[in-house]
Amino acid sequence: MAHENTPLVIGPQWEPDGELLIPSLAGEMTILLKSSVRLVLVSYLQYSLPFTGLLFVGRLGIDELGAVSLGSSITCITAYGLYQGLCSGMDTLCPLAYGSGRPDLAAVYLKLTLILLTIITIPVAVGWWHSQHILQTMVSPNIALLISKYLRISLLGLPGHAGFEIGKRFLQAQGIINAPIYLLCCTVPVNAALHWWLIHRQQRGFISAPISAALSNTALGAGLFAYMTYFRIGRTELRSPSVIHAGAHWWKLLRLALPGSITVLAEYLTFELLTVGAGKIDDISLAAQSLLNATVAVALQLSFAVGTSVTLRVATLMGQKRPECTKLHVRVAFATTTVVGLLNMVLLMTLRFWVSRQLSTSVAVQTLVVRTMPICAIMQIFYATAEWSNGVLKGLQMQQTAGILSLICHYTVRLSLGRSTSYLIV
């Protein structure tokens, strides 16, 4: 009997009973919805950790709001986003390995990714520790000092975040998605309670956000490791050959992980550049841009989760050598992501007044957010279809193509439009 710890991918088939089913529209829709719903929960719960800091610290003042937003953005770009991109190789190769009946290869990719993230973390930590002088050239000295404190404290949570990302993808490749959900459901309220206790009881002020985030990330990494150890998940696979003799697999992983990082960082960095550009206008524009970034990022988690589900399914089907079923799933996923984009658009348009009031006490900031939100809402349709195409390309091991397209779109179209429309709205 299958249970939560039973891989959904057994042998060369996706179905637990081992039967190679005829592809059907209803079947692919069911698989997509089931996996997407759980991945949506994972994405929203995980994103709520830094967003909680914005919610609590944003009410301390405009400088604190801008600093926590920029600090969160920098951590996402230079560490969390980098980890996410480098782990994209696991999103493709691990389901492919399980789909083709080679779980030992999935364990090899886990070990290689762990080594890769460890190496990358060293220069990231050095940059965060000495970030204040660089930041002073982009924002005011007071905000630069606050961001520097945010980054230094956040260093403590990097190992836990990296471990959680790797373990989460290793489990997702086997169809075990509920474990990260349970862990996040326990961590999210604790994170909120830590923010409240440190800010309102201990009067720690701004540094409450990075302290809470670092503790939460550490708890996530340790919790997922404890879960896998207790249920002995991957115990047999992890006895795979030493990574020293995995030369060919190193190249295969890097060929997907590096372009995957470019894809993720291209998107994150444009968010950051637009925020810095808003800070050059005035503090009100910086605060409004920070709130818009946070709100849009929340909406994007829905599209991102569907895209991740598409990647896992497409990679698994390709490992099973079922091209017709892959084509059907891609068409079903396109229709689903279009609906998701429309839903996000309606929600942002409807809730823009409420969101602005909840995230800021400044009337000027609220007004600017309400005026700008319709543009962000319309773009949700294009964001959703972009995540769909990115998910398909990743599943087909075409991260290089996705990376090139991301660079072209973000830096020739997005930044140009952002620069020109800023003069029309402000």
Summary of the structure (lengths in Angstrom):
residues: 426
radius of gyration: 21.3
end to end distance: 60.2
largest distance: 63.5
contacts: 1553
relative contact order: 0.14
helix: 85%
strand: 0%
